[in-house]
């Protein structure tokens, strides 16, 4: 199956938001998000925001997945950091290599960066993918102020 990874465009907004609703309602994410947050995220992906990039995974069937990558700097590792914030692939595309293709794509695009992500332990498919790609677990207690 031919999978194209490309930046999110204005025409993709509705499809991406629908996938975000499914992703954020699943066990893969510990928060539920909201329509307002989903719209803000997609808007920032298609704007000139230097901190966030968004991608879609497209096949002959249409858009079947998306990913968002936030950019920061890691003082812990002394280099740019790319946070893989969202990586969602529809059931019909899972197991096709789309996740691996995206991980290789983003790592090639930013060769001098470290890559971080969060994963729910119950999301065993994602954990397998990340471990296969060379990611290891680090344990931090995360805190947030909204």
C-alpha positions as CSV (number, residue, x, y, z in Angstrom):
1,X,0.0,0.0,0.0
2,X,1.3,3.4,-1.0
3,X,1.3,5.8,2.0
4,X,2.0,9.5,1.5
5,X,3.1,11.6,4.5
6,X,2.5,15.3,3.9
7,X,1.7,18.5,5.9
8,X,-1.8,19.2,7.0
9,X,-3.6,21.7,4.8
10,X,-6.8,23.7,5.3
11,X,-8.7,21.1,3.2
12,X,-7.7,18.4,5.8
13,X,-9.0,20.2,8.9
14,X,-12.3,18.4,9.2
15,X,-10.8,15.0,8.6
16,X,-8.1,15.6,11.1
17,X,-10.5,16.9,13.8
18,X,-12.7,13.8,13.4
19,X,-9.6,11.6,13.9
20,X,-8.6,13.6,16.9
21,X,-12.0,13.0,18.5
22,X,-11.5,9.2,18.1
23,X,-7.9,9.4,19.3
24,X,-8.6,11.5,22.4
25,X,-11.6,9.3,23.4
26,X,-9.4,6.2,23.3
27,X,-7.3,4.6,26.0
28,X,-4.2,6.0,24.1
29,X,-4.7,9.4,25.7
30,X,-5.3,10.3,29.3
31,X,-7.2,13.5,28.5
32,X,-10.4,13.9,26.4
33,X,-9.6,17.2,24.7
34,X,-12.4,19.4,23.3
35,X,-13.6,20.7,20.0
36,X,-12.0,24.1,20.9
37,X,-8.6,22.4,21.6
38,X,-8.8,20.3,18.4
39,X,-9.6,23.3,16.3
40,X,-6.8,25.3,17.9
41,X,-4.3,22.5,17.3
42,X,-5.2,22.1,13.7
43,X,-5.2,25.9,13.1
44,X,-1.7,26.1,14.6
45,X,-0.5,23.2,12.4
46,X,-1.5,25.0,9.2
47,X,-0.4,28.5,10.3
48,X,3.2,29.8,10.5
49,X,3.5,28.6,14.1
50,X,7.2,27.7,14.6
51,X,6.4,25.4,17.5
52,X,4.0,22.9,15.9
53,X,3.8,20.9,12.7
54,X,1.0,18.6,11.6
55,X,1.0,15.8,9.0
56,X,-1.5,13.5,7.4
57,X,-1.1,9.9,6.2
58,X,-2.8,9.5,2.9
59,X,-3.6,6.5,0.8
60,X,-5.8,5.9,-2.2
61,X,-8.7,5.7,0.3
62,X,-8.0,9.2,1.6
63,X,-6.6,10.5,4.8
64,X,-6.1,7.5,7.2
65,X,-4.0,9.0,10.0
66,X,-2.3,12.1,11.3
67,X,0.6,13.2,13.5
68,X,1.6,16.4,15.3
69,X,5.1,17.4,16.3
70,X,6.0,20.1,18.8
71,X,9.4,21.7,18.8
72,X,11.4,22.7,21.8
73,X,15.0,22.6,23.2
74,X,16.2,20.1,25.7
75,X,18.6,21.4,28.3
76,X,18.8,17.9,29.6
77,X,20.4,16.7,26.4
78,X,21.7,20.0,25.0
79,X,20.0,19.9,21.6
80,X,16.7,20.6,19.8
81,X,13.8,18.3,20.9
82,X,10.9,17.1,18.8
83,X,7.9,16.0,20.8
84,X,5.7,13.6,18.9
85,X,2.5,14.8,20.4
86,X,-0.1,12.9,18.5
87,X,0.3,9.8,16.3
88,X,-3.0,8.4,15.2
89,X,-3.6,5.7,12.5
90,X,-7.0,4.4,11.6
91,X,-7.7,0.7,12.2
92,X,-7.7,0.1,8.4
93,X,-4.1,1.3,8.1
94,X,-2.6,-0.2,11.3
95,X,0.0,-2.8,10.8
96,X,0.8,-1.4,7.3
97,X,4.1,0.3,8.3
98,X,2.6,3.8,8.4
99,X,3.8,4.4,12.0
100,X,7.3,3.2,11.2
101,X,7.3,5.3,8.0
102,X,6.3,8.4,9.9
103,X,8.9,7.9,12.7
104,X,11.7,7.5,10.1
105,X,10.4,10.5,8.2
106,X,10.5,12.8,11.2
107,X,13.9,11.5,12.4
108,X,15.3,12.0,8.9
109,X,13.8,15.5,8.7
110,X,15.5,16.5,12.1
111,X,18.7,14.5,12.3
112,X,20.3,16.5,15.0
113,X,17.4,16.4,17.5
114,X,16.3,14.2,20.3
115,X,12.8,12.7,20.0
116,X,10.4,12.4,22.9
117,X,6.8,11.2,23.2
118,X,4.3,10.1,25.8
119,X,2.5,6.8,25.6
120,X,-0.1,5.1,27.7
121,X,1.1,1.7,29.0
122,X,-2.1,0.1,27.8
123,X,-1.5,1.2,24.2
124,X,0.6,-1.9,23.5
125,X,0.7,-1.4,19.7
126,X,2.2,2.0,20.1
127,X,4.7,0.8,22.8
128,X,5.8,-2.0,20.4
129,X,6.3,0.5,17.5
130,X,8.3,2.9,19.7
131,X,10.5,0.2,21.1
132,X,11.1,-1.2,17.6
133,X,12.2,2.3,16.6
134,X,14.8,2.4,19.4
135,X,12.8,4.4,22.0
136,X,13.4,3.6,25.7
137,X,11.3,4.4,28.7
138,X,12.2,7.3,31.0
139,X,10.3,7.8,34.2
140,X,9.3,11.2,35.2
141,X,6.3,12.4,37.2
142,X,4.6,14.9,35.0
143,X,2.9,18.0,36.3
144,X,0.7,20.5,34.5
145,X,-0.8,23.9,35.3
146,X,-3.7,24.9,33.1
